[in-house]
Amino acid sequence: MNTILELLKLDLGITHNERDTYFNALIYTSIKELKTRGIDIDVNVTEDQILVADYSAWTYRKRQEDVPLARNLEWRIRNRIIQKRAEIDV
Protein backbone atom coordinates (compact mmCIF):
# COMPACT_ATOMS: atom_id res chain seq x y z
CA MET A 1 0.00 0.00 0.00
CA ASN A 2 2.94 2.35 0.53
CA THR A 3 3.77 2.20 -3.17
CA ILE A 4 0.21 3.19 -4.08
CA LEU A 5 0.34 6.03 -1.57
CA GLU A 6 3.61 7.30 -3.04
CA LEU A 7 2.26 7.04 -6.61
CA LEU A 8 -0.89 8.94 -5.60
CA LYS A 9 1.12 11.69 -3.92
CA LEU A 10 3.43 11.99 -6.95
CA ASP A 11 0.40 12.29 -9.23
CA LEU A 12 -1.08 15.02 -7.04
CA GLY A 13 2.26 16.80 -6.58
CA ILE A 14 2.18 16.41 -2.80
CA THR A 15 5.44 15.91 -0.94
CA HIS A 16 4.36 16.17 2.71
CA ASN A 17 2.72 13.52 4.90
CA GLU A 18 -0.04 15.64 6.44
CA ARG A 19 -2.86 14.06 4.37
CA ASP A 20 -1.58 10.47 4.42
CA THR A 21 -4.40 9.27 6.69
CA TYR A 22 -6.97 10.65 4.25
CA PHE A 23 -5.10 9.31 1.23
CA ASN A 24 -4.82 5.83 2.75
CA ALA A 25 -8.58 5.82 3.36
CA LEU A 26 -9.11 7.03 -0.22
CA ILE A 27 -6.91 4.21 -1.55
CA TYR A 28 -8.81 1.64 0.52
CA THR A 29 -12.19 2.84 -0.74
CA SER A 30 -10.89 3.01 -4.31
CA ILE A 31 -9.84 -0.63 -4.11
CA LYS A 32 -13.29 -1.56 -2.79
CA GLU A 33 -15.02 0.44 -5.55
CA LEU A 34 -12.91 -1.20 -8.24
CA LYS A 35 -13.73 -4.62 -6.77
CA THR A 36 -17.45 -3.83 -6.96
CA ARG A 37 -16.91 -3.14 -10.67
CA GLY A 38 -15.57 -6.67 -11.03
CA ILE A 39 -11.83 -6.06 -10.88
CA ASP A 40 -9.65 -8.18 -8.60
CA ILE A 41 -6.91 -5.93 -7.28
CA ASP A 42 -3.53 -7.31 -6.29
CA VAL A 43 -1.66 -4.51 -4.53
CA ASN A 44 1.65 -6.21 -5.36
CA VAL A 45 1.13 -5.98 -9.14
CA THR A 46 2.42 -2.78 -10.75
CA GLU A 47 -0.52 -2.40 -13.16
CA ASP A 48 -2.97 -2.65 -10.27
CA GLN A 49 -0.98 -0.19 -8.17
CA ILE A 50 -1.10 2.38 -10.95
CA LEU A 51 -4.80 1.79 -11.63
CA VAL A 52 -5.64 2.29 -7.95
CA ALA A 53 -3.41 5.38 -7.70
CA ASP A 54 -4.96 6.90 -10.84
CA TYR A 55 -8.51 6.11 -9.71
CA SER A 56 -7.76 7.57 -6.27
CA ALA A 57 -6.24 10.71 -7.80
CA TRP A 58 -9.27 11.18 -10.04
CA THR A 59 -11.59 10.69 -7.05
CA TYR A 60 -9.58 13.22 -5.01
CA ARG A 61 -9.58 15.84 -7.76
CA LYS A 62 -13.27 15.45 -8.61
CA ARG A 63 -14.65 14.92 -5.10
CA GLN A 64 -16.63 18.17 -5.18
CA GLU A 65 -17.83 17.91 -8.77
CA ASP A 66 -20.53 15.78 -10.33
CA VAL A 67 -18.64 14.58 -13.41
CA PRO A 68 -18.42 11.17 -15.06
CA LEU A 69 -15.35 9.00 -14.71
CA ALA A 70 -12.44 10.07 -16.89
CA ARG A 71 -12.49 8.26 -20.23
CA ASN A 72 -9.01 6.82 -19.88
CA LEU A 73 -9.90 5.30 -16.51
CA GLU A 74 -13.20 4.00 -17.79
CA TRP A 75 -11.46 2.30 -20.73
CA ARG A 76 -8.83 0.75 -18.49
CA ILE A 77 -11.50 -0.57 -16.14
CA ARG A 78 -13.56 -1.96 -19.03
CA ASN A 79 -10.48 -3.61 -20.53
CA ARG A 80 -9.72 -5.28 -17.21
CA ILE A 81 -13.29 -6.58 -16.94
CA ILE A 82 -13.16 -7.92 -20.50
CA GLN A 83 -9.78 -9.50 -19.84
CA LYS A 84 -11.14 -11.23 -16.74
CA ARG A 85 -14.14 -12.57 -18.69
CA ALA A 86 -11.86 -13.85 -21.45
CA GLU A 87 -9.77 -15.75 -18.87
CA ILE A 88 -12.91 -17.34 -17.40
CA ASP A 89 -14.20 -18.39 -20.84
CA VAL A 90 -10.96 -20.18 -21.72
LUMKOLNU-949681 format. One record per atom (N, C-alpha, C): y negated, x, z negated; residue in three letters; atom name; residue number from 1. Coordinates in nm, 2 decimals. Last residue first. Layout:
BEGIN
Y,X,Z,ALA,CA,NUM
...
***
This chain:
BEGIN
1.93,-1.20,2.11,VAL,N,90
2.02,-1.10,2.17,VAL,CA,90
2.15,-1.10,2.11,VAL,C,90
1.76,-1.36,1.97,ASP,N,89
1.84,-1.42,2.08,ASP,CA,89
1.94,-1.32,2.14,ASP,C,89
1.64,-1.19,1.79,ILE,N,88
1.73,-1.29,1.74,ILE,CA,88
1.82,-1.34,1.85,ILE,C,88
1.47,-1.05,1.96,GLU,N,87
1.57,-0.98,1.89,GLU,CA,87
1.68,-1.07,1.83,GLU,C,87
1.30,-1.25,2.04,ALA,N,86
1.39,-1.19,2.14,ALA,CA,86
1.50,-1.11,2.08,ALA,C,86
1.17,-1.31,1.81,ARG,N,85
1.26,-1.41,1.87,ARG,CA,85
1.35,-1.35,1.97,ARG,C,85
1.02,-1.08,1.78,LYS,N,84
1.12,-1.11,1.67,LYS,CA,84
1.22,-1.22,1.73,LYS,C,84
0.86,-1.09,2.00,GLN,N,83
0.95,-0.98,1.98,GLN,CA,83
1.06,-1.01,1.88,GLN,C,83
0.71,-1.31,1.93,ILE,N,82
0.79,-1.32,2.05,ILE,CA,82
0.90,-1.21,2.04,ILE,C,82
0.57,-1.21,1.71,ILE,N,81
0.66,-1.33,1.69,ILE,CA,81
0.76,-1.34,1.81,ILE,C,81
0.43,-1.00,1.83,ARG,N,80
0.53,-0.97,1.72,ARG,CA,80
0.62,-1.09,1.70,ARG,C,80
0.26,-1.14,2.00,ASN,N,79
0.36,-1.05,2.05,ASN,CA,79
0.47,-1.01,1.95,ASN,C,79
0.11,-1.28,1.81,ARG,N,78
0.20,-1.36,1.90,ARG,CA,78
0.30,-1.26,1.96,ARG,C,78
-0.03,-1.07,1.70,ILE,N,77
0.06,-1.15,1.61,ILE,CA,77
0.16,-1.23,1.70,ILE,C,77
-0.17,-0.97,1.92,ARG,N,76
-0.08,-0.88,1.85,ARG,CA,76
0.02,-0.96,1.76,ARG,C,76
-0.33,-1.20,1.98,TRP,N,75
-0.23,-1.15,2.07,TRP,CA,75
-0.13,-1.06,2.01,TRP,C,75
-0.49,-1.21,1.74,GLU,N,74
-0.40,-1.32,1.78,GLU,CA,74
-0.29,-1.28,1.88,GLU,C,74
-0.62,-0.97,1.76,LEU,N,73
-0.53,-0.99,1.65,LEU,CA,73
-0.43,-1.10,1.68,LEU,C,73
-0.78,-1.01,1.99,ASN,N,72
-0.68,-0.90,1.99,ASN,CA,72
-0.58,-0.92,1.87,ASN,C,72
-0.93,-1.24,1.92,ARG,N,71
-0.83,-1.25,2.02,ARG,CA,71
-0.73,-1.13,2.02,ARG,C,71
-0.97,-1.33,1.58,ALA,N,70
-1.01,-1.24,1.69,ALA,CA,70
-0.89,-1.24,1.79,ALA,C,70
-0.95,-1.67,1.48,LEU,N,69
-0.90,-1.53,1.47,LEU,CA,69
-0.94,-1.46,1.59,LEU,C,69
-1.26,-1.86,1.48,PRO,N,68
-1.12,-1.84,1.51,PRO,CA,68
-1.08,-1.69,1.49,PRO,C,68
-1.48,-1.91,1.20,VAL,N,67
-1.46,-1.86,1.34,VAL,CA,67
-1.31,-1.85,1.36,VAL,C,67
-1.69,-1.97,0.99,ASP,N,66
-1.58,-2.05,1.03,ASP,CA,66
-1.55,-2.02,1.18,ASP,C,66
-1.77,-1.72,0.75,GLU,N,65
-1.79,-1.78,0.88,GLU,CA,65
-1.67,-1.87,0.91,GLU,C,65
-1.71,-1.56,0.54,GLN,N,64
-1.82,-1.66,0.52,GLN,CA,64
-1.85,-1.74,0.65,GLN,C,64
-1.52,-1.38,0.62,ARG,N,63
-1.49,-1.46,0.51,ARG,CA,63
-1.59,-1.58,0.49,ARG,C,63
-1.52,-1.19,0.82,LYS,N,62
-1.54,-1.33,0.86,LYS,CA,62
-1.53,-1.43,0.75,LYS,C,62
-1.46,-0.94,0.70,ARG,N,61
-1.58,-0.96,0.78,ARG,CA,61
-1.62,-1.10,0.80,ARG,C,61
-1.21,-1.00,0.58,TYR,N,60
-1.32,-0.96,0.50,TYR,CA,60
-1.45,-0.98,0.57,TYR,C,60
-1.05,-1.06,0.81,THR,N,59
-1.07,-1.16,0.71,THR,CA,59
-1.19,-1.13,0.62,THR,C,59
-1.06,-0.81,0.94,TRP,N,58
-1.12,-0.93,1.00,TRP,CA,58
-1.15,-1.04,0.90,TRP,C,58
-0.93,-0.65,0.75,ALA,N,57
-1.07,-0.62,0.78,ALA,CA,57
-1.14,-0.74,0.85,ALA,C,57
-0.68,-0.77,0.75,SER,N,56
-0.76,-0.78,0.63,SER,CA,56
-0.90,-0.75,0.66,SER,C,56
-0.60,-0.71,1.01,TYR,N,55
-0.61,-0.85,0.97,TYR,CA,55
-0.70,-0.86,0.84,TYR,C,55
-0.60,-0.43,0.99,ASP,N,54
-0.69,-0.50,1.08,ASP,CA,54
-0.71,-0.64,1.05,ASP,C,54
-0.40,-0.39,0.79,ALA,N,53
-0.54,-0.34,0.77,ALA,CA,53
-0.64,-0.41,0.86,ALA,C,53
-0.18,-0.51,0.92,VAL,N,52
-0.23,-0.56,0.79,VAL,CA,52
-0.37,-0.52,0.77,VAL,C,52
-0.16,-0.34,1.14,LEU,N,51
-0.18,-0.48,1.16,LEU,CA,51
-0.24,-0.54,1.04,LEU,C,51
-0.12,-0.09,1.02,ILE,N,50
-0.24,-0.11,1.10,ILE,CA,50
-0.26,-0.26,1.12,ILE,C,50
0.13,-0.14,0.90,GLN,N,49
0.02,-0.10,0.82,GLN,CA,49
-0.11,-0.13,0.89,GLN,C,49
0.29,-0.19,1.12,ASP,N,48
0.27,-0.30,1.03,ASP,CA,48
0.15,-0.26,0.94,ASP,C,48
0.29,0.06,1.24,GLU,N,47
0.24,-0.05,1.32,GLU,CA,47
0.21,-0.17,1.22,GLU,C,47
0.42,0.22,1.03,THR,N,46
0.28,0.24,1.08,THR,CA,46
0.22,0.12,1.15,THR,C,46
0.60,0.09,0.77,VAL,N,45
0.60,0.11,0.91,VAL,CA,45
0.45,0.12,0.96,VAL,C,45
0.59,0.02,0.51,ASN,N,44
0.62,0.17,0.54,ASN,CA,44
0.62,0.20,0.69,ASN,C,44
0.57,-0.24,0.48,VAL,N,43
0.45,-0.17,0.45,VAL,CA,43
0.47,-0.02,0.47,VAL,C,43
0.68,-0.47,0.70,ASP,N,42
0.73,-0.35,0.63,ASP,CA,42
0.62,-0.26,0.61,ASP,C,42
0.67,-0.81,0.74,ILE,N,41
0.59,-0.69,0.73,ILE,CA,41
0.67,-0.59,0.65,ILE,C,41
0.77,-1.04,0.97,ASP,N,40
0.82,-0.97,0.86,ASP,CA,40
0.74,-0.83,0.85,ASP,C,40
0.60,-1.33,1.07,ILE,N,39
0.61,-1.18,1.09,ILE,CA,39
0.66,-1.12,0.96,ILE,C,39
0.54,-1.60,1.05,GLY,N,38
0.67,-1.56,1.10,GLY,CA,38
0.68,-1.41,1.13,GLY,C,38
0.32,-1.68,0.92,ARG,N,37
0.31,-1.69,1.07,ARG,CA,37
0.44,-1.65,1.13,ARG,C,37
0.38,-1.60,0.67,THR,N,36
0.38,-1.75,0.70,THR,CA,36
0.37,-1.77,0.85,THR,C,36
0.32,-1.33,0.69,LYS,N,35
0.46,-1.37,0.68,LYS,CA,35
0.48,-1.52,0.70,LYS,C,35
0.05,-1.34,0.71,LEU,N,34
0.12,-1.29,0.82,LEU,CA,34
0.27,-1.33,0.81,LEU,C,34
0.00,-1.42,0.44,GLU,N,33
-0.04,-1.50,0.56,GLU,CA,33
0.03,-1.46,0.68,GLU,C,33
0.10,-1.20,0.30,LYS,N,32
0.16,-1.33,0.28,LYS,CA,32
0.12,-1.42,0.40,LYS,C,32
-0.08,-1.00,0.39,ILE,N,31
0.06,-0.98,0.41,ILE,CA,31
0.13,-1.12,0.40,ILE,C,31
-0.32,-1.11,0.29,SER,N,30
-0.30,-1.09,0.43,SER,CA,30
-0.15,-1.07,0.47,SER,C,30
-0.28,-1.09,0.01,THR,N,29
-0.28,-1.22,0.07,THR,CA,29
-0.27,-1.21,0.23,THR,C,29
-0.28,-0.80,-0.01,TYR,N,28
-0.16,-0.88,-0.05,TYR,CA,28
-0.16,-1.02,0.01,TYR,C,28
-0.54,-0.74,0.08,ILE,N,27
-0.42,-0.69,0.15,ILE,CA,27
-0.30,-0.77,0.12,ILE,C,27
-0.69,-0.87,-0.12,LEU,N,26
-0.70,-0.91,0.02,LEU,CA,26
-0.58,-0.87,0.11,LEU,C,26
-0.61,-0.72,-0.34,ALA,N,25
-0.58,-0.86,-0.34,ALA,CA,25
-0.59,-0.91,-0.19,ALA,C,25
-0.73,-0.47,-0.25,ASN,N,24
-0.58,-0.48,-0.28,ASN,CA,24
-0.54,-0.63,-0.28,ASN,C,24
-1.00,-0.55,-0.25,PHE,N,23
-0.93,-0.51,-0.12,PHE,CA,23
-0.78,-0.52,-0.14,PHE,C,23
-1.05,-0.59,-0.52,TYR,N,22
-1.06,-0.70,-0.42,TYR,CA,22
-0.99,-0.67,-0.30,TYR,C,22
-1.00,-0.33,-0.61,THR,N,21
-0.93,-0.44,-0.67,THR,CA,21
-0.93,-0.56,-0.57,THR,C,21
-1.19,-0.18,-0.46,ASP,N,20
-1.05,-0.16,-0.44,ASP,CA,20
-0.96,-0.27,-0.50,ASP,C,20
-1.46,-0.16,-0.48,ARG,N,19
-1.41,-0.29,-0.44,ARG,CA,19
-1.25,-0.28,-0.42,ARG,C,19
-1.51,0.11,-0.56,GLU,N,18
-1.56,0.00,-0.64,GLU,CA,18
-1.50,-0.14,-0.61,GLU,C,18
-1.47,0.35,-0.44,ASN,N,17
-1.35,0.27,-0.49,ASN,CA,17
-1.39,0.15,-0.57,ASN,C,17
-1.63,0.44,-0.13,HIS,N,16
-1.62,0.44,-0.27,HIS,CA,16
-1.50,0.35,-0.31,HIS,C,16
-1.65,0.42,0.15,THR,N,15
-1.59,0.54,0.09,THR,CA,15
-1.57,0.54,-0.06,THR,C,15
-1.62,0.21,0.42,ILE,N,14
-1.64,0.22,0.28,ILE,CA,14
-1.57,0.34,0.22,ILE,C,14
-1.58,0.12,0.68,GLY,N,13
-1.68,0.23,0.66,GLY,CA,13
-1.71,0.24,0.51,GLY,C,13
-1.38,-0.05,0.75,LEU,N,12
-1.50,-0.11,0.70,LEU,CA,12
-1.61,-0.01,0.68,LEU,C,12
-1.18,0.14,0.83,ASP,N,11
-1.23,0.04,0.92,ASP,CA,11
-1.36,-0.02,0.88,ASP,C,11
-1.15,0.27,0.58,LEU,N,10
-1.20,0.34,0.69,LEU,CA,10
-1.26,0.25,0.80,LEU,C,10
-1.04,0.06,0.43,LYS,N,9
-1.17,0.11,0.39,LYS,CA,9
-1.23,0.20,0.51,LYS,C,9
-0.80,0.02,0.57,LEU,N,8
-0.89,-0.09,0.56,LEU,CA,8
-1.03,-0.03,0.53,LEU,C,8
-0.67,0.27,0.52,LEU,N,7
-0.70,0.23,0.66,LEU,CA,7
-0.81,0.12,0.66,LEU,C,7
-0.65,0.26,0.24,GLU,N,6
-0.73,0.36,0.30,GLU,CA,6
-0.77,0.32,0.45,GLU,C,6
-0.47,0.04,0.22,LEU,N,5
-0.60,0.03,0.16,LEU,CA,5
-0.70,0.14,0.22,LEU,C,5
-0.25,0.14,0.35,ILE,N,4
-0.32,0.02,0.41,ILE,CA,4
-0.46,0.01,0.35,ILE,C,4
-0.18,0.35,0.18,THR,N,3
-0.22,0.38,0.32,THR,CA,3
-0.30,0.26,0.38,THR,C,3
-0.12,0.21,-0.05,ASN,N,2
-0.24,0.29,-0.05,ASN,CA,2
-0.28,0.33,0.09,ASN,C,2
0.12,0.08,0.00,MET,N,1
0.00,0.00,0.00,MET,CA,1
-0.13,0.09,0.00,MET,C,1
***
